[in-house]
Amino acid sequence: MPKIIIDEEDIFNFVFFPDSLSKKKLKYIESNQAHFARDIEFCKKLQEDLSTPLPDSIKKKISEGIVDRSRKIFRLLPAQTPLSTAIHFNSLAAASEQQSPAFLSFKDASDKVLVRLLLNENKQELFLFSREFMQGDKIRCTFIPGKETAEFVVKEQPIPIKFPEIINEILIESV
């Protein structure tokens, strides 16, 4: 008489889908339930748990733990400009006293995203340099430490934006 081999899938089917088992396997498991008691009990407990509705608080925790791989998130830190590439210019003594615009640069660790912020008396603008975001993509910038956010659609540069005075890092993500 050939030996009957019972595996985990057979025990699972015994509990969840007994009709899917061959008559021989079904009869063998039924007559040897003491031998498979621990595995059968585990599957029965699983079946019971699956039939119990989850509270919304648990569903929320689960959904927060699921990462959407289609979303792009980049952490940008201040980019240090080497002295050899710093721009120096002379101003004439007779020139009017205008404050020259200041630029702050932020980039991610993999150099995929570069953001330059223009600070001027009259305006603040964001320049986004990246192949990760295309025209028409909606993105959110979170300025840290204040956690102030701005959402916009990537379009022609520059993007007029209001940002806080102190920025230690910028999180950019697709929305």
LUMTI-298275 format. One record per residue (C-alpha): x, y, z; residue number from 1; residue in one letter. Coordinates in nm, 2 decimals. Each point is the difference from the previous one (the first is absolute). Layout:
residues N
+--------+--------+--------+--------+-------+
!     xx !     yy !     zz ! drennu ! torgu !
+--------+--------+--------+--------+-------+
!      X !      Y !      Z !    NUM !     a !
...
+--------+--------+--------+--------+-------+
This chain:
residues 175
+--------+--------+--------+--------+-------+
!     xx !     yy !     zz ! drennu ! torgu !
+--------+--------+--------+--------+-------+
!   0.00 !   0.00 !   0.00 !      1 !     m !
!   0.15 !   0.34 !  -0.10 !      2 !     p !
!   0.08 !   0.24 !   0.28 !      3 !     k !
!  -0.21 !   0.31 !   0.02 !      4 !     i !
!   0.19 !   0.32 !   0.04 !      5 !     i !
!  -0.17 !   0.29 !   0.18 !      6 !     i !
!   0.15 !   0.35 !  -0.02 !      7 !     d !
!  -0.09 !   0.34 !   0.13 !      8 !     e !
!  -0.22 !   0.07 !  -0.30 !      9 !     e !
!  -0.20 !  -0.31 !   0.06 !     10 !     d !
!  -0.06 !   0.10 !   0.36 !     11 !     i !
!  -0.10 !   0.35 !  -0.11 !     12 !     f !
!  -0.24 !  -0.15 !  -0.26 !     13 !     n !
!  -0.14 !  -0.24 !   0.27 !     14 !     f !
!  -0.11 !   0.30 !   0.21 !     15 !     v !
!  -0.09 !   0.25 !  -0.27 !     16 !     f !
!  -0.09 !  -0.21 !  -0.31 !     17 !     f !
!  -0.06 !  -0.36 !   0.09 !     18 !     p !
!  -0.17 !  -0.07 !  -0.33 !     19 !     d !
!   0.32 !   0.07 !  -0.18 !     20 !     s !
!   0.19 !  -0.29 !   0.16 !     21 !     l !
!   0.00 !  -0.35 !  -0.15 !     22 !     s !
!  -0.22 !  -0.25 !   0.20 !     23 !     k !
!   0.31 !  -0.19 !   0.11 !     24 !     k !
!   0.17 !   0.31 !   0.14 !     25 !     k !
!  -0.32 !   0.12 !   0.17 !     26 !     l !
!  -0.06 !  -0.34 !   0.16 !     27 !     k !
!   0.36 !  -0.03 !   0.11 !     28 !     y !
!   0.01 !   0.34 !   0.17 !     29 !     i !
!  -0.34 !  -0.06 !   0.17 !     30 !     e !
!   0.12 !  -0.34 !   0.13 !     31 !     s !
!   0.33 !   0.16 !   0.12 !     32 !     n !
!  -0.12 !   0.33 !   0.14 !     33 !     q !
!   0.20 !  -0.05 !   0.32 !     34 !     a !
!   0.32 !  -0.01 !  -0.20 !     35 !     h !
!  -0.09 !   0.32 !  -0.19 !     36 !     f !
!  -0.17 !   0.17 !   0.30 !     37 !     a !
!   0.24 !   0.30 !   0.03 !     38 !     r !
!  -0.01 !   0.08 !  -0.37 !     39 !     d !
!  -0.38 !  -0.04 !  -0.02 !     40 !     i !
!  -0.05 !   0.22 !   0.30 !     41 !     e !
!   0.22 !   0.27 !  -0.15 !     42 !     f !
!  -0.20 !   0.00 !  -0.32 !     43 !     c !
!  -0.33 !   0.00 !   0.19 !     44 !     k !
!   0.11 !   0.30 !   0.21 !     45 !     k !
!   0.11 !   0.17 !  -0.33 !     46 !     l !
!  -0.34 !  -0.07 !  -0.15 !     47 !     q !
!  -0.17 !   0.14 !   0.32 !     48 !     e !
!   0.22 !   0.31 !  -0.01 !     49 !     d !
!  -0.08 !   0.06 !  -0.37 !     50 !     l !
!  -0.37 !   0.00 !   0.07 !     51 !     s !
!   0.03 !   0.26 !   0.27 !     52 !     t !
!  -0.03 !   0.36 !  -0.14 !     53 !     p !
!   0.30 !   0.22 !   0.08 !     54 !     l !
!  -0.05 !   0.32 !   0.19 !     55 !     p !
!   0.06 !   0.32 !  -0.20 !     56 !     d !
!   0.29 !   0.09 !   0.23 !     57 !     s !
!   0.18 !  -0.32 !  -0.10 !     58 !     i !
!  -0.07 !   0.05 !  -0.37 !     59 !     k !
!   0.14 !   0.35 !   0.03 !     60 !     k !
!   0.32 !  -0.13 !   0.16 !     61 !     k !
!   0.04 !  -0.26 !  -0.27 !     62 !     i !
!  -0.06 !   0.26 !  -0.28 !     63 !     s !
!   0.26 !   0.23 !   0.15 !     64 !     e !
!   0.25 !  -0.28 !  -0.01 !     65 !     g !
!  -0.05 !  -0.06 !  -0.36 !     66 !     i !
!   0.24 !   0.19 !  -0.22 !     67 !     v !
!  -0.12 !   0.12 !  -0.33 !     68 !     d !
!   0.29 !  -0.08 !  -0.23 !     69 !     r !
!  -0.14 !   0.23 !  -0.27 !     70 !     s !
!   0.04 !   0.30 !   0.22 !     71 !     r !
!   0.34 !   0.17 !  -0.03 !     72 !     k !
!   0.14 !   0.15 !   0.32 !     73 !     i !
!   0.33 !   0.18 !   0.02 !     74 !     f !
!   0.17 !   0.15 !   0.30 !     75 !     r !
!   0.20 !   0.30 !  -0.10 !     76 !     l !
!   0.28 !   0.14 !   0.22 !     77 !     l !
!   0.20 !   0.33 !  -0.05 !     78 !     p !
!   0.25 !  -0.04 !  -0.29 !     79 !     a !
!   0.34 !   0.14 !   0.08 !     80 !     q !
!   0.13 !   0.21 !  -0.29 !     81 !     t !
!   0.38 !  -0.06 !  -0.04 !     82 !     p !
!   0.20 !   0.33 !   0.02 !     83 !     l !
!   0.14 !  -0.06 !  -0.35 !     84 !     s !
!  -0.34 !   0.03 !  -0.15 !     85 !     t !
!  -0.13 !   0.29 !   0.22 !     86 !     a !
!  -0.10 !   0.30 !  -0.20 !     87 !     i !
!   0.18 !   0.33 !   0.08 !     88 !     h !
!  -0.08 !   0.33 !  -0.15 !     89 !     f !
!   0.11 !   0.36 !   0.05 !     90 !     n !
!  -0.23 !   0.28 !   0.06 !     91 !     s !
!   0.08 !   0.36 !  -0.08 !     92 !     l !
!  -0.01 !   0.26 !   0.27 !     93 !     a !
!  -0.24 !   0.21 !  -0.19 !     94 !     a !
!  -0.25 !  -0.29 !  -0.05 !     95 !     a !
!  -0.33 !   0.02 !   0.18 !     96 !     s !
!  -0.03 !  -0.19 !   0.33 !     97 !     e !
!  -0.20 !  -0.30 !  -0.11 !     98 !     q !
!   0.02 !  -0.32 !   0.19 !     99 !     q !
!   0.10 !  -0.28 !  -0.23 !    100 !     s !
!  -0.22 !  -0.30 !  -0.01 !    101 !     p !
!   0.10 !  -0.30 !   0.22 !    102 !     a !
!  -0.02 !  -0.36 !  -0.11 !    103 !     f !
!  -0.03 !  -0.30 !   0.22 !    104 !     l !
!   0.07 !  -0.34 !  -0.15 !    105 !     s !
!  -0.13 !  -0.34 !   0.12 !    106 !     f !
!   0.06 !  -0.34 !  -0.15 !    107 !     k !
!  -0.07 !  -0.36 !   0.08 !    108 !     d !
!   0.27 !  -0.26 !   0.09 !    109 !     a !
!  -0.02 !  -0.16 !  -0.34 !    110 !     s !
!   0.02 !   0.33 !  -0.20 !    111 !     d !
!  -0.33 !  -0.07 !  -0.17 !    112 !     k !
!  -0.17 !   0.32 !   0.12 !    113 !     v !
!   0.13 !   0.35 !   0.04 !    114 !     l !
!  -0.20 !   0.29 !   0.13 !    115 !     v !
!   0.12 !   0.36 !  -0.01 !    116 !     r !
!  -0.19 !   0.26 !   0.20 !    117 !     l !
!   0.02 !   0.36 !  -0.11 !    118 !     l !
!  -0.03 !   0.25 !   0.29 !    119 !     l !
!  -0.06 !   0.35 !  -0.12 !    120 !     n !
!  -0.16 !   0.31 !   0.15 !    121 !     e !
!  -0.30 !  -0.03 !  -0.23 !    122 !     n !
!  -0.04 !  -0.37 !  -0.06 !    123 !     k !
!   0.08 !  -0.35 !   0.10 !    124 !     q !
!   0.03 !  -0.26 !  -0.26 !    125 !     e !
!   0.08 !  -0.37 !  -0.02 !    126 !     l !
!   0.20 !  -0.16 !  -0.28 !    127 !     f !
!  -0.04 !  -0.37 !  -0.03 !    128 !     l !
!   0.27 !  -0.20 !  -0.20 !    129 !     f !
!  -0.08 !  -0.37 !  -0.03 !    130 !     s !
!  -0.08 !  -0.27 !  -0.25 !    131 !     r !
!  -0.21 !  -0.17 !   0.27 !    132 !     e !
!  -0.29 !   0.25 !  -0.03 !    133 !     f !
!  -0.15 !   0.09 !  -0.34 !    134 !     m !
!  -0.21 !   0.30 !  -0.10 !    135 !     q !
!  -0.35 !  -0.06 !   0.12 !    136 !     g !
!   0.11 !  -0.20 !   0.31 !    137 !     d !
!  -0.16 !   0.12 !   0.32 !    138 !     k !
!   0.25 !   0.02 !   0.28 !    139 !     i !
!   0.01 !   0.11 !   0.37 !    140 !     r !
!   0.29 !   0.17 !   0.16 !    141 !     c !
!   0.04 !  -0.01 !   0.38 !    142 !     t !
!   0.24 !   0.24 !   0.15 !    143 !     f !
!   0.17 !  -0.12 !   0.31 !    144 !     i !
!   0.01 !   0.09 !   0.30 !    145 !     p !
!  -0.32 !   0.19 !  -0.03 !    146 !     g !
!  -0.18 !  -0.27 !  -0.20 !    147 !     k !
!  -0.16 !   0.26 !  -0.21 !    148 !     e !
!  -0.12 !  -0.15 !  -0.33 !    149 !     t !
!  -0.07 !   0.12 !  -0.35 !    150 !     a !
!  -0.16 !  -0.19 !  -0.28 !    151 !     e !
!   0.03 !   0.08 !  -0.37 !    152 !     f !
!   0.00 !  -0.15 !  -0.34 !    153 !     v !
!   0.34 !  -0.02 !  -0.17 !    154 !     v !
!   0.00 !   0.24 !  -0.30 !    155 !     k !
!   0.22 !   0.27 !  -0.13 !    156 !     e !
!   0.27 !   0.13 !   0.23 !    157 !     q !
!   0.02 !   0.18 !   0.24 !    158 !     p !
!  -0.29 !  -0.08 !   0.23 !    159 !     i !
!  -0.11 !   0.29 !   0.21 !    160 !     p !
!  -0.02 !  -0.12 !   0.36 !    161 !     i !
!   0.00 !   0.13 !   0.36 !    162 !     k !
!   0.24 !  -0.19 !   0.22 !    163 !     f !
!   0.12 !   0.05 !   0.36 !    164 !     p !
!   0.31 !   0.19 !   0.10 !    165 !     e !
!   0.17 !  -0.30 !   0.15 !    166 !     i !
!   0.03 !  -0.32 !  -0.20 !    167 !     i !
!   0.21 !  -0.29 !   0.11 !    168 !     n !
!  -0.13 !  -0.25 !  -0.26 !    169 !     e !
!  -0.27 !  -0.05 !  -0.25 !    170 !     i !
!  -0.22 !  -0.30 !  -0.06 !    171 !     l !
!  -0.13 !  -0.03 !  -0.36 !    172 !     i !
!  -0.26 !  -0.26 !  -0.09 !    173 !     e !
!  -0.23 !  -0.07 !  -0.28 !    174 !     s !
!  -0.37 !   0.04 !   0.09 !    175 !     v !
+--------+--------+--------+--------+-------+
